[in-house]
Amino acid sequence: MNTIILHWTGGQNIPNDTERQHYHFLVDSAGKVHKGNLKPEDNENCQDGKYAAHCGGGNTGSIGVALCGMRGYESPQKLGKYPLTKKQCESAFKLCAELCKKYNIPTTKVITHKDFGLTHPKTSSYGKIDICWLPYPKEFNTSILEFIQAKINWYYQQIEG
């Protein structure tokens, strides 16, 4: 495994069966981590058809982590009924740090679905907006991706061993 791709589900704040098929891990609004139907190792080789299809053009070698929510999102002013929560985000960032440690993935290789699409414009991931909003004050002077990577790096530094 060489990358972790963060998503939001575009659904409600708890995982459903379809989402469990597409992501390795899902984090609900209370911060509880749910396992998907497939293991990260299933994405080492996607040629057999048994893998978590979470990122068009970027599934091979990547772990899909999704934050449950954002159904009805239109803009930062119109979040819909299921916005992400800080507790949920922190739990997902901690999970990503643990996965980075377990699979020896640099924290700089944790990206969002949006960022994957921007760097791979010929894939079906191009134009995806997740993750373009977080429930944090906008006082930080970095991009959302840099903010996420810094948070994950902080959690990574807390892991012993």
QUIPE-V333732 format. One line per field, one symbol per residue. ss: DSSP state (@ for helix, = for strand, . for the rest). burial: b if it has 9 or more other ideal C-beta (glycine too) atoms within 8 Angstrom, else e. A space follows every 50 residues. Layout:
ss = ???
burial = ???
This chain:
ss = ..======..=.....@@@@@@..===.....===....@@@@..@@@.. ...........======..=....=..=.......@@@@@@@@@@@@@@@ @@@...@@@===@@@@@@@........................@@@@@@@ @@@@@@@@...
burial = bebbbbbbbebbbebeeebbbbbbbbbbbebebbebebebebbeebeeee bbbbbebbbbebbbbbbbbbbbbeeeeebbebbbbebbbbbbbbbbbbbb bebebebebbbbbbbbbeebeebebbebebbebbeeeeeeeeebbebbbb bbbbbbeebee
